């Protein structure tokens, strides 16, 4: 049981560290805006996630970010 919890915690830490390394944020709206900028051929712009957060709910940002990532992987 403790071994399972340890591996689970390690997995969560690795995932969070990956998002912090790539996007420097845990805000899904920030992930979306940075990936949209990159897909448009622009430099990633930090701080636009706050503006997107006013327009969309965080779960909507996650859904759109995931859809963008899937579409990018299919190309």
Secondary structure, 3 states (H helix, E strand, C coil): CHHHHHHHHHHHHHHHHHHHHHHCCCCHHHHHHHHHHHHCCCCCCCCHHHHHHHHCCHHHHHHHHHHHHHHHHHC
